[in-house]
Amino acid sequence: MRDVGGSVRLPGRLMLATGLAGFGLVSLYFNHAIDGLQPFEAPQWGIWLNGAALLVGGAGLAWSRSARPTALVLWGLLTGLLFIHAPGLAATPGDAVRWVSAMEVLGLIAAAMLIAAPGRKDFVLAARMAVGLMLLVFGAVHWMYLDAIAGMIPEWMPGRALWPWVTGAANIAAGLALVSGVLAKTASALVGAMFASWIMLVHLPRLLAAPGDRSEWVACALAFALTGVAWTVHGALSRNGEDLQGSLH
């Protein structure tokens, strides 16, 4: 069923909204900026303001009537955050963690852009390329830090050492599909499903084991947001990979 909030489909927008609202709640509850998303030392008022903005932004995206104006505001705010990332990337271009954080912000920008201005072919192309780049970086980092990624895999899952290779390959394959436009719609759906599976298989069990760990809450909210990013791109693509025309109604 088409989302009444535009040409993008409802599941992606709601997953994105949940992730952003989760960021806001975590920031406000733990009185701390969201690591990676906000690469700066914020004053107390800044932490409260950012947390409230993310919480309200998530709520605004969830409601179809306010989704587009909310996405437009988030688009601007997130773009500002991406520029804040730039000096750190320039100073330490080999820092994989900085690149991952910047790519996460880039993915959020892409999704916000699609929701704010549905049906724009140039925006869909830009979002497809941006999310494809994000996934390529994710895949490369998975392969660069095999032990760290393997450590996140639940002990009950067989082949823990193999999963970083598999998930890295999946990210790279999806990234190439989005950048090239070949099977882009299928790839965006599948990589979104992979992100969603991590919520149940990885993040919720880790969160239940350490409910007071702020980083686990952030990671869980991020998994929701990234699922929303992938599925928002999926909803903006037609079956043949061309941009899907649509408007609010």
Secondary structure, DSSP 8 states (H G I E B T S, - for coil): ---TTSSS-HHHHHHHHHHHHHHHHHHHHHTS--TTTS-S---HHHHHHHHHHHHHHHHHHHSHHHHHHHHHHHHHHHHHHHHHHHHHHHH-TT-HHHHHHHHHHHHHHHHHHHHHSTT-HHHHHHHHHHHHHHHHHHHHHHHHTHHHHHTTS-TTSS-TTTHHHHHHHHHHHHHHHHHH-TTHHHHHHHHHHHHHHHIIIIIHHHHHH-TT-HHHHHHHHHHHHHHHHHHHHHHHB-TTSSB------
